[in-house]
Amino acid sequence: MKKLSKWLVVAVTILVLGVFAFGPVFGQSTLAQDAGTTIEAQVFNQVSSSVVSITVYTSIGGGQGSGFVIDTEGHIVTNNHVVDGAEFIEVEFIDGTLAEGTIVGLDPDSDLAVIKVDLPAEKLHPLTFADSSALYIGQPVIAIGSPFGQEFTLTTGVVSATHRSIQGLTGFSVGEAIQTDAAINPGNSGGPLLNMNGEVIGVNSQILSNSNSSSGVGFAIPSNLTSRIAQLLINDGFVEYSYMGIGGTDVNLRLINSLNLPEDLRGVVVTQVVQGGPSARAGLQGPQMTTDGNGTEQLQGTDIITSINGFKLTSMEDLIAYLARETSPGDAAQLTVYRDGSYVTLDVRLTPRPSQTNS
């Protein structure tokens, strides 16, 4: 019996060693087979013919970026900063097809642009826009572009945050921006950020980095805004945004304590009302200051916008996004404002944004 047990142990040892010794050999073919069927690979194979590498030539040099096809008429979405000032635009598809791109419209406020190529419809494979308002933190995403000139590169990550606010090229903010840890570098600009269905959820635009390379904090312009702006650029060649003429920030605990506000109050704290602007004409009030016996200024009160047209606001980003997504210059907007312990309603007639924020 002892001898049988001894031989059993030896047999098991040989079997285990055999698995370790031969496992990698058997496993190689399995891994190679699985590698071609991962979700990321499927998405890349599905959308890569729709993504383009963009090379821009100017009198003083040039640059490179990315873009993606949105219809069979040859329209391509990219970033404003990729193509603005271009004297010649070269568009390359993954199959090697080259075409000249012409600018259809530029929108520096959102840093979006639409260009067009003259190719047969069968060569163009439009991507589909997803609903960016349905994104959730931790959702897997894919970015495709040409970082550092390395064309048609795929990087992966997750949605790190939503409802971020980033700066456009004119100083106005872009609301509802998507933050991601998918590697985004110079050259990725204008390329798509995709969900695992191969749908566009955003346009890669900016990174937060002291070294000008990916540090895991990248930002994309949301698809809901992108689809609206792209259609306006195709139809009109330009975009006009609604303007209220205020500066604002979010409600915080210090403000609640100093002004004795309700603890559950949320909205946009008005920090500035532009003189002669739409909000000033509607009667919106900015900070009221008092001076104590020592000559120190103290905040006595300010208007807090809690909703616009019935849409509840929790932050300045909410207001920025709503104005860009839901309104046009000339529209009337009804504001619910918390002022001195009670609520008032103000009607603001929105105007086009001035060319510069200090206007």
Wavefront OBJ file of the C-alpha trace (Angstrom):
o trace
v 0.000 0.000 0.000
v 2.818 2.404 0.900
v 4.557 1.559 -2.367
v 1.359 2.267 -4.292
v 0.988 5.638 -2.555
v 4.581 6.489 -3.375
v 4.082 5.723 -7.030
v 0.842 7.768 -6.992
v 2.686 10.806 -5.641
v 5.349 10.416 -8.309
v 2.720 10.120 -11.014
v 0.892 13.234 -9.831
v 4.193 15.157 -9.641
v 5.046 14.171 -13.211
v 1.564 15.161 -14.334
v 1.812 18.568 -12.660
v 5.274 19.215 -14.037
v 4.039 18.117 -17.421
v 1.229 20.665 -17.307
v 3.674 23.457 -16.452
v 6.165 22.253 -19.024
v 3.743 21.754 -21.870
v 1.000 24.196 -20.870
v 2.584 27.230 -22.553
v 3.001 25.267 -25.768
v -0.625 24.218 -25.784
v -1.690 27.679 -24.558
v -0.007 29.618 -27.345
v -2.460 28.537 -30.002
v -5.392 29.238 -27.651
v -4.145 32.753 -26.822
v -3.436 33.484 -30.459
v -6.948 32.430 -31.337
v -8.522 34.457 -28.508
v -6.473 37.561 -29.350
v -8.371 37.970 -32.610
v -11.739 37.782 -30.925
v -11.354 40.192 -28.001
v -13.937 42.947 -27.838
v -11.249 45.585 -28.431
v -10.080 43.788 -31.585
v -13.642 43.424 -32.818
v -14.317 47.123 -32.293
v -11.107 48.112 -34.061
v -11.902 45.883 -37.045
v -15.421 47.324 -37.102
v -14.522 51.032 -37.014
v -10.948 51.412 -38.285
v -12.077 52.055 -41.866
v -14.041 55.059 -40.545
v -11.127 56.683 -38.693
v -8.694 58.906 -40.584
v -5.256 60.368 -40.040
v -5.060 64.062 -40.887
v -1.872 65.843 -41.950
v -2.019 69.624 -42.187
v 0.390 71.741 -44.226
v 0.942 75.458 -43.684
v 3.446 78.000 -44.933
v 5.464 77.618 -41.725
v 5.220 73.850 -41.278
v 2.331 71.596 -40.379
v 0.908 69.165 -37.923
v -1.051 65.986 -37.539
v -4.315 64.906 -35.978
v -7.179 62.482 -36.366
v -10.817 62.426 -37.385
v -13.714 60.152 -38.304
v -16.345 59.862 -41.022
v -19.930 60.811 -40.097
v -21.813 60.352 -43.401
v -21.500 58.996 -46.946
v -21.198 62.525 -48.356
v -17.597 62.703 -47.131
v -17.995 64.800 -43.979
v -15.374 64.178 -41.302
v -15.333 65.472 -37.719
v -12.063 66.605 -36.160
v -10.825 69.322 -33.793
v -10.762 72.989 -34.754
v -7.174 73.257 -33.547
v -6.109 70.457 -35.921
v -7.155 72.154 -39.181
v -7.499 75.883 -38.435
v -5.093 77.831 -40.643
v -4.395 74.881 -42.938
v -3.326 75.585 -46.506
v -3.611 71.939 -47.510
v -5.216 69.017 -45.670
v -4.249 65.417 -46.435
v -6.638 62.727 -45.232
v -5.464 59.119 -45.050
v -7.630 56.054 -44.508
v -6.387 52.796 -43.019
v -6.418 51.067 -46.430
v -3.963 53.667 -47.745
v -6.503 55.814 -49.596
v -5.448 59.469 -49.690
v -7.764 62.404 -50.284
v -7.641 66.178 -49.982
v -9.803 67.614 -47.236
v -11.570 70.953 -47.461
v -12.894 72.871 -44.458
v -16.692 72.961 -44.191
v -16.896 74.816 -40.900
v -14.945 75.676 -37.763
v -16.180 76.156 -34.213
v -13.433 77.383 -31.890
v -15.869 77.635 -28.950
v -16.182 73.837 -28.807
v -12.882 73.135 -30.624
v -14.766 71.150 -33.260
v -14.503 71.264 -37.037
v -15.958 69.500 -40.059
v -13.943 68.843 -43.192
v -14.983 67.049 -46.376
v -13.348 64.629 -48.797
v -14.482 63.827 -52.338
v -14.706 60.026 -52.387
v -17.340 57.543 -53.597
v -19.996 56.666 -51.016
v -18.882 53.017 -50.972
v -15.473 54.133 -49.660
v -17.050 55.959 -46.710
v -18.218 54.143 -43.580
v -19.890 56.542 -41.111
v -19.651 56.015 -37.383
v -22.714 56.207 -35.164
v -23.067 58.644 -32.266
v -24.063 57.201 -28.891
v -25.946 59.091 -26.181
v -23.207 60.653 -24.054
v -25.680 61.466 -21.282
v -25.959 57.726 -20.577
v -22.254 57.246 -19.795
v -21.164 55.954 -16.411
v -17.902 56.086 -14.495
v -15.892 52.927 -15.046
v -17.404 52.260 -18.486
v -14.779 50.712 -20.822
v -13.742 52.925 -23.740
v -11.439 52.842 -26.748
v -9.554 55.724 -28.365
v -8.258 55.498 -31.933
v -5.993 58.067 -33.540
v -2.480 59.003 -34.580
v -0.516 59.861 -31.421
v 2.909 61.318 -32.234
v 2.227 60.479 -35.882
v 1.772 56.765 -35.179
v -1.278 56.231 -37.340
v -4.333 54.168 -36.378
v -3.232 53.452 -32.822
v -5.715 51.926 -30.374
v -5.614 52.655 -26.648
v -8.052 51.497 -24.009
v -9.304 52.721 -20.661
v -12.455 53.724 -18.853
v -14.659 56.754 -18.372
v -12.909 58.349 -15.402
v -15.497 61.093 -14.895
v -18.338 62.888 -16.635
v -19.676 66.447 -16.523
v -16.221 67.989 -16.617
v -15.758 71.526 -17.901
v -12.892 72.233 -20.314
v -11.821 75.391 -22.140
v -12.602 75.949 -25.796
v -10.291 78.018 -27.952
v -12.083 81.321 -27.241
v -12.045 81.193 -23.451
v -15.627 79.933 -23.158
v -16.092 76.550 -21.523
v -17.311 73.263 -22.980
v -19.644 71.488 -20.572
v -20.300 67.773 -20.009
v -16.806 66.842 -21.208
v -15.721 63.241 -20.670
v -12.602 62.449 -18.670
v -10.800 59.211 -19.525
v -7.610 57.392 -18.621
v -7.268 55.942 -22.134
v -3.905 57.195 -23.377
v -4.391 60.378 -25.409
v -1.382 62.194 -26.832
v -0.646 64.883 -29.437
v -2.000 63.501 -32.720
v -5.002 61.853 -31.060
v -6.810 65.186 -31.322
v -10.032 64.885 -33.312
v -10.175 61.100 -33.144
v -13.110 59.193 -31.696
v -13.595 57.947 -28.162
v -15.760 54.850 -28.531
v -17.833 52.531 -26.392
v -17.610 48.767 -26.752
v -20.345 48.799 -29.395
v -18.104 50.875 -31.661
v -20.241 53.994 -31.198
v -18.758 57.472 -30.763
v -19.191 58.840 -27.252
v -16.788 61.750 -27.654
v -14.063 63.512 -29.641
v -10.611 63.362 -28.044
v -9.477 66.924 -27.542
v -7.261 67.740 -24.559
v -4.938 66.277 -21.952
v -3.972 67.557 -18.531
v -0.211 67.141 -18.442
v 2.890 69.148 -17.598
v 4.939 67.057 -20.039
v 2.504 67.370 -23.000
v 2.055 63.593 -23.012
v -0.498 61.250 -21.527
v -0.694 61.137 -17.760
v -4.014 59.338 -17.613
v -6.120 62.507 -17.611
v -7.591 63.101 -21.048
v -10.771 64.865 -22.109
v -13.237 64.328 -24.927
v -16.008 66.590 -26.227
v -19.272 64.694 -25.642
v -21.054 63.060 -28.562
v -24.391 64.793 -27.921
v -22.772 68.193 -28.364
v -20.571 66.979 -31.226
v -23.463 65.662 -33.320
v -25.363 68.951 -32.907
v -22.365 71.144 -33.731
v -21.376 68.991 -36.715
v -24.835 69.325 -38.254
v -24.858 73.087 -37.723
v -21.432 73.392 -39.351
v -22.607 71.315 -42.326
v -25.802 73.370 -42.686
v -24.481 76.866 -41.951
v -20.677 76.718 -41.784
v -20.661 78.312 -38.317
v -22.254 77.994 -34.880
v -23.827 80.648 -32.651
v -24.113 79.897 -28.938
v -26.496 81.373 -26.415
v -25.059 83.914 -23.993
v -26.325 84.906 -20.544
v -23.546 87.274 -19.522
v -22.638 85.868 -16.112
v -19.765 84.276 -14.284
v -20.562 81.528 -11.831
v -19.376 78.743 -9.603
v -20.857 75.906 -7.527
v -22.432 76.017 -4.095
v -19.942 74.888 -1.424
v -20.044 74.326 2.315
v -18.230 77.572 3.138
v -20.847 79.561 1.229
v -23.694 77.661 2.898
v -22.265 78.489 6.315
v -21.382 82.121 5.612
v -24.771 82.993 4.069
v -26.824 80.613 6.224
v -28.182 78.827 3.147
v -30.308 75.648 3.220
v -27.952 72.666 3.444
v -29.538 70.972 0.428
v -29.410 74.065 -1.798
v -27.574 73.437 -5.073
v -27.181 75.544 -8.185
v -25.019 78.180 -9.840
v -23.641 80.871 -7.548
v -23.541 84.099 -9.557
v -20.077 85.609 -9.136
v -20.352 88.221 -11.881
v -23.079 89.850 -13.950
v -21.798 91.454 -17.139
v -22.985 95.044 -17.334
v -25.549 95.501 -20.112
v -25.713 91.755 -20.745
v -28.857 89.603 -20.983
v -28.851 88.613 -17.306
v -28.246 92.169 -16.112
v -31.210 93.362 -18.170
v -33.334 90.596 -16.626
v -32.443 91.759 -13.108
v -30.035 89.021 -12.047
v -27.822 90.173 -9.189
v -24.205 89.405 -8.471
v -22.365 89.456 -5.140
v -23.371 92.108 -2.604
v -20.490 93.084 -0.369
v -20.352 94.897 2.975
v -17.386 96.349 4.844
v -16.904 95.650 8.542
v -15.389 98.020 11.108
v -11.879 96.908 10.146
v -12.397 97.765 6.504
v -12.613 94.091 5.469
v -15.106 93.259 2.726
v -17.545 90.443 3.424
v -20.051 88.710 1.169
v -23.579 89.604 2.201
v -25.462 87.744 -0.517
v -25.704 86.788 -4.183
v -28.195 85.182 -6.549
v -28.083 81.395 -6.906
v -29.661 79.960 -10.078
v -31.323 76.649 -9.216
v -32.997 75.848 -12.562
v -33.344 77.014 -16.160
v -36.573 76.289 -18.041
v -37.429 73.771 -15.334
v -34.099 71.929 -15.731
v -32.530 71.532 -12.304
v -28.977 72.824 -11.982
v -26.405 71.413 -9.589
v -23.288 73.079 -11.004
v -21.976 75.672 -13.423
v -21.133 72.801 -15.784
v -24.837 71.932 -15.929
v -25.704 75.453 -17.028
v -22.945 75.613 -19.651
v -23.995 72.270 -21.110
v -27.702 73.123 -21.124
v -27.187 76.428 -22.934
v -25.033 74.773 -25.621
v -27.243 71.715 -26.022
v -30.786 73.051 -25.662
v -30.882 76.742 -26.582
v -30.168 79.154 -29.407
v -29.609 82.911 -29.463
v -32.914 84.734 -29.311
v -34.556 82.140 -27.062
v -36.219 83.176 -23.828
v -34.992 81.313 -20.751
v -36.803 81.252 -17.436
v -34.523 81.167 -14.408
v -35.461 80.107 -10.897
v -33.245 82.067 -8.521
v -32.698 81.743 -4.781
v -32.342 85.263 -3.362
v -32.352 86.398 0.272
v -34.156 83.335 1.577
v -36.830 83.030 -1.111
v -37.209 82.097 -4.768
v -37.804 84.513 -7.639
v -38.384 83.898 -11.341
v -36.525 85.886 -13.994
v -36.947 85.795 -17.779
v -33.724 86.200 -19.744
v -33.609 86.823 -23.495
v -30.474 85.010 -24.677
v -28.130 86.688 -27.166
v -25.238 85.381 -29.290
v -21.926 84.991 -27.509
v -19.551 87.903 -27.997
v -16.321 87.121 -29.767
v -14.326 87.362 -26.559
v -15.203 86.478 -22.981
v -14.125 89.850 -21.634
v -16.870 91.439 -23.707
l 1 2 3 4 5 6 7 8 9 10 11 12 13 14 15 16 17 18 19 20 21 22 23 24 25 26 27 28 29 30 31 32 33 34 35 36 37 38 39 40 41 42 43 44 45 46 47 48 49 50 51 52 53 54 55 56 57 58 59 60 61 62 63 64 65 66 67 68 69 70 71 72 73 74 75 76 77 78 79 80 81 82 83 84 85 86 87 88 89 90 91 92 93 94 95 96 97 98 99 100 101 102 103 104 105 106 107 108 109 110 111 112 113 114 115 116 117 118 119 120 121 122 123 124 125 126 127 128 129 130 131 132 133 134 135 136 137 138 139 140 141 142 143 144 145 146 147 148 149 150 151 152 153 154 155 156 157 158 159 160 161 162 163 164 165 166 167 168 169 170 171 172 173 174 175 176 177 178 179 180 181 182 183 184 185 186 187 188 189 190 191 192 193 194 195 196 197 198 199 200 201 202 203 204 205 206 207 208 209 210 211 212 213 214 215 216 217 218 219 220 221 222 223 224 225 226 227 228 229 230 231 232 233 234 235 236 237 238 239 240 241 242 243 244 245 246 247 248 249 250 251 252 253 254 255 256 257 258 259 260 261 262 263 264 265 266 267 268 269 270 271 272 273 274 275 276 277 278 279 280 281 282 283 284 285 286 287 288 289 290 291 292 293 294 295 296 297 298 299 300 301 302 303 304 305 306 307 308 309 310 311 312 313 314 315 316 317 318 319 320 321 322 323 324 325 326 327 328 329 330 331 332 333 334 335 336 337 338 339 340 341 342 343 344 345 346 347 348 349 350 351 352 353 354 355 356 357 358 359
